Amino acid sequence: MAWEATMPAARESLLDAAFTALADRPWAVVRMVDVAVAAGVSRQTLYNEFGSKDGLARALVRREAEAYLIGVERALSGATGAAGPNERLAAAAGWTVRAAAANPLVRAVLTGCWSERLPSPVRPGTPSPRRPGIPDPLPSPVDLLAQIRDRAVRLLAGVWPQGGAAELAQACETAVRLALSYVVAPVSEEEVESLVRGALA
């Protein structure tokens, strides 16, 4: 039982150590043994948990993408203080620009542009060490855009006064694509929120 309780903590420690290592040096020179030492676990524990350096990279990128999506959901649910649906979409757009500026893995997942400092995206069809033989590719920008749009439609359906589901889906798509365009050509969070409000007005 104690082992089961420590494994999630060890996994998070390893991912934190990998993320910190990535901030200091290119992924190609990050060594598994250094990640294990920084996390305070054995190298065998690291390999047991992720299988390989590619497995660690996949898990790290997936964690950062999920943290980004949780932030999107917070903005869309009104947890950030935004009231109406247009304000919530503007807040989600602002979060997107802020998260991409602060986290190179989020930016890479959103844009599909992977610099040589980052882990190479795992090719579709690469078997996952956690599920042998079953492909476990990273989300593509198209996949992520669809996830954001679908979450926005789900979270805003009850507060969308302007029209039906098709109009809501179009508004969500517009806000997401505007936000992504400003991830590629950065502006401030406030500017992108203002642009989204104007587009949805």
N, C-alpha and C positions, 0 to 999 in steps of 0.2 A: 504493500500500500504506500509506504514512504517513497519507494522508487517512482510509482505512478504520479505522486504529487510533485516530485522534483523535475520530472521530464519536461512539462510545459515551461517551467522556469528556466531550465537549461536551454531549451530551444530558443526562448526569447533572448536569453543572454548571448547565445551564439549569433543570433540575427543582429542584435545590437552591436556586438563586437565586429561583425562583418561590415555593417553600415559605417561604423567608426573608421575601420581600416580603409574602406573605400573613399572616405573623405580625405585621407592622408596620402593615398597612392593609387595608381591605376590597378584595376581588378586583376590584370594579368600577373602582377607581382605580389598580390596578396597571397600569403601562404596559409594553408589550412592549419598548420601547427600554431601559427601566430594567432589565428582566430580562436583556437581552442584555449591557448594560454590566456588571452585577454578575457575570455568568458569564464575562466576558472574551472574548466572541465578537461577531461582527457581527449586526446585526438581520436581515440576509438569511439567515444560518445558522439563526437561530431560526425564521424563517418556512419555510425549507427543511425543517427537522426536524419542525415541528408543524403547519404550514399556516396556523394562525390562533390567536387567543387561546383559542377553544373547544377547539382541538386540544391546546394546552398544558394547559388545565384538565383535559381528559380523561386525558391522559398522567400528570399529577400525581396525580390521584385514583386512577388505576389502580395507579401505583407504590406509593402509601401503603397501598392495600388489599392488594396482594401482599406487602408487607413485614409487614403484620399477619398474613396467612395463614402466612407463613414462621415467625413466632413461635408461632402455634398448632401448627404441625407440630413445632417444637422441643419444645414442652411435651408433646405427645402421644407423641413418640418416646422420651421419657425423658431427653432431652438436658439438661433443667434440673435433673436429680437426682431427679425423682419416680419412684418404683419401680413400684407396681402400677397397674392400669388406672384405678381410681377416683382415685388420687393424680394421675395424668396428666391426667384430665379436670378435676380441681380446679385443677391448674396452668394448664391452658388457659383455664379460666374466670377465674382470677386475671389472666392475661396480657390477656384481653379487656377487663377492667375497667381495668387499668393503661394499655393502649394507647389506649383511648377517652378516658381522662382526659387523656392527654398530647398527643393528636393530634386536632384538631377534624375533620380530613377522615375519619379512621377512625370517629370517633363519628357523623359524618353518614352515611357509607356503611352503618354498622351499624343506624342508627335510621331513616334516610330523612328526617331533619330537617335541612334545609339553612338555616343562618342567612344573613342578607343579607351578612355578611362573607365568605362562602365562594363559590367559583365555583358558578353554578347547574348542577345536574346536566344533562348533555347528554340531550336527549329521545331516546327510542328511535326509530330510523329516521333519525337525523341521519347523513349520510355522513361517513365517516372520511377525513381528508386523506391518510392513509397508504394507504388502500384505497378509491379513489374509487368511489362508488356502492354500497358495502357498508356497512350499518348497523353501528355500533360503540358500542352504548350502555354506560353505566356499569353495574356490577352493582347490582341492587336488594337491599334487606335480605333478601328471600326467597331470592334467588340466593346471597347470601353465606352465609346460614344453611345452605342445602343443601350448599354447598361445604365448610363447616366440619364438618357432620355426616358427610358422605361421607368426608372425610379422616380423621376420628376413627375411623370404622368400619374403614377400610383399615388404619390404623396400629395399632389395638388388637386386630384379629382374632386375632392369634397369641398374645395374652396375656390374653384374656378368659375367665376360668374359670367364670363363673356360669351360662352357658347358651348358647343359639344366637345366630345372626346377628340375629334379630328383637329379642331382649332387648338385645343390644349396641347396635343402632340406636336403640332406645327410650332407653337410658341416655345415649347421645351427644346425642340430641335434647333430653332433659331438662337435661343440663348446659349445652348451648348456650343454651337458652331462659332458664334461670336467670341465666346470665351476662349475657345481653342485657337482662333485666329490671333488672339492677343497673347497666347502662350508662345506662338511662333514669332510674332513681332511685338515684344513686350511693351505694355503701358502700365500705369499704376492700377492698383485694385479699384480705387475710386473711379477712375476713368472708364474702366470696363463696366462697372456697375451702372454708371450714368448712361453709357451707350446701350446697354441691355434695356434699361428703363425706357429710353427713347424709342428703341425698336419695337417694344411691346406696347407702347402707349396707344 
